[in-house]
Amino acid sequence: MSQESLLFESHLAQTTPFPIGLKIKSASGIYINTSDDRQFIDMISGVGVNALGHGNKEVLTAIKKQVEKHLHVMVYGEFVQEAQIDAARELTAVLPKELDTVYFVNSGTEANEAALKLAKRVTVRHKIISFEGAYHGSTHGSLSVSGNETKKASFRPLLPEIEFIRLNNNEDLNRIDSTVACVILETIQGDAGVRIPTPQFMHALRAKCESEGALLILDEIQCGIGRTGKMFAFEHYGIKPDILALGKALGAGMPIGALVANHKLMRQFTFDPMLGHITTFGGHPVACAAAAAGLRYMSNKDLVSKVQRKGNYIFKRINVLPGVVEVRQMGLFIAVDLGSEARVSKVVGICMEMGLLLFRFLSCPSSFRIAPPLVINDVELRQACDIIELAIREASLMTE
């Protein structure tokens, strides 16, 4: 083991006993380059972060300009900062007019934490409804409303009064009543393996929340910002959330999260008590500059309109292969179900040997994810699918 690897394992906290361990030298476009001069096609986008690929020039320019102006100057909400205003302007411009107020935080899980607090503050209720298979983050509150018990058991007790219902089960909606503060749902469930609600269910959910006075929180940390072929996944359903949580791709490679609601709701963080939600680094000017530049680039290049076609191409290439049980796909948010964790491990491993990065789902080990940068071109897409197809065929032969 190299000295660098020893330092990595001994001085940096680890999340698993077997990290991927690639030594990164640089990254550009859809490619990641390692210190041993290997190049990998990135088909996971840093788990949904790098929607614009690596090293987008407009984003880098915006970051450099902001760094020359100033870095952190004050805790969130006290100073008027151009970068924050710019990011909020760009984000609200592509949102429904009802979602007109943004609270920038540092990550997606922080956005969900703030959303849960806001819902309790507004409704003066305590019960929260979430969904089986949900993943909303790893902090105590967001973990409480996540569904994977294996990941939760060691950290109990978590938040009380959390109930879980089934996706696409209209009967379960009857558990939403006048005691419920909010319902939180990933518009497209990610860690569960890209589970897609039906339009009928989403409309019934929206109507039930309204009738009972419960707020609807949609978590689009993974599925938002163009990933599904719409700027926001809820646009596929013709509904609007009361509170929206964003992260990952919003920062165009920089760490950021955002809580979005209307001004009337968000204002309730300012009294009873004042400073009802606070953050030191939320809305960091460099992250906001990157977010604003990324949103402008996405709109100017009309990237989102091309996402569904690219996703459909992957679906058609992969869905017919031997050993593929199911492909669940909306835009470039894709899960390939191979029926077993062992087959997934083989395919992921073979692809890595061939210079392509895939990744598993924590709560759906029989599937692997495909979520490339939205900027991937048709030639790159064909090359990537060729490699994935070879890997699936080889893995299928190995398990026959």
DAKAKA-V176810 format. One record per backbone hydrogen bond with DSSP energy under -0.5 kcal/mol. CO is the residue of the C=O (numbers start at 1). NH is the residue of the N-H. If there is no record, write none. Layout:
# DAKAKA-V176810
[[CO:NH] [CO:NH]]
This chain:
# DAKAKA-V176810
[[2:6] [3:7] [4:8] [5:9] [6:10] [7:11] [8:12] [22:24] [23:35] [26:33] [28:31] [29:54] [30:42] [31:28] [32:40] [33:25] [33:26] [34:37] [38:34] [40:32] [40:42] [41:43] [41:357] [42:373] [43:371] [44:47] [44:48] [45:49] [45:50] [49:51] [50:53] [51:374] [51:375] [54:29] [56:60] [57:61] [58:62] [59:63] [60:64] [61:65] [62:66] [63:67] [64:68] [65:69] [66:69] [66:70] [75:78] [79:81] [81:85] [82:86] [83:87] [84:88] [85:89] [86:90] [87:91] [88:92] [89:93] [90:94] [91:94] [92:95] [96:99] [98:100] [101:261] [102:104] [103:259] [105:257] [105:283] [107:111] [108:112] [109:113] [110:114] [111:115] [112:116] [113:117] [114:118] [115:119] [116:120] [117:121] [118:122] [119:123] [120:124] [127:181] [127:182] [128:163] [129:184] [130:165] [131:134] [134:147] [134:148] [139:143] [140:144] [141:145] [143:146] [147:149] [148:151] [148:152] [149:152] [149:153] [152:155] [153:156] [161:128] [163:130] [165:132] [166:169] [168:170] [169:172] [169:173] [170:173] [171:174] [172:175] [173:176] [175:177] [177:180] [179:126] [179:127] [181:215] [182:129] [183:217] [185:187] [185:219] [187:197] [189:195] [190:193] [190:194] [191:363] [194:196] [195:189] [195:197] [198:202] [199:203] [200:204] [201:205] [202:206] [203:207] [204:208] [205:209] [206:210] [207:211] [208:212] [209:213] [209:214] [210:213] [215:183] [215:217] [216:218] [216:242] [216:243] [217:185] [217:219] [218:220] [218:245] [219:187] [220:224] [221:249] [223:228] [224:227] [226:229] [227:332] [230:226] [230:228] [231:225] [231:226] [232:235] [233:236] [234:237] [234:238] [234:239] [243:218] [244:260] [245:220] [246:258] [247:250] [248:251] [249:252] [251:254] [257:105] [258:246] [259:103] [260:244] [261:101] [262:266] [263:267] [265:268] [266:269] [267:270] [269:276] [273:276] [279:76] [281:284] [284:288] [285:289] [286:290] [287:291] [288:292] [289:293] [290:294] [291:295] [292:296] [293:297] [294:298] [295:299] [296:300] [297:301] [298:303] [299:302] [303:306] [304:307] [304:308] [306:310] [307:311] [308:312] [309:313] [310:314] [311:315] [312:316] [313:317] [314:318] [315:319] [316:320] [318:321] [321:324] [323:325] [326:337] [327:329] [328:335] [330:333] [332:334] [333:330] [334:370] [335:328] [335:337] [336:338] [336:368] [337:325] [337:326] [340:344] [341:345] [342:346] [343:347] [344:348] [345:349] [346:350] [347:351] [348:352] [349:353] [350:354] [351:356] [352:355] [355:41] [356:358] [357:43] [359:369] [361:364] [364:367] [366:338] [366:339] [367:361] [368:336] [369:359] [370:334] [373:376] [377:381] [378:382] [379:383] [380:384] [381:385] [382:386] [383:387] [384:388] [385:389] [386:390] [387:391] [388:392] [389:393] [390:394] [391:395] [392:396] [393:397] [394:398] [395:399] [396:400] [397:400]]
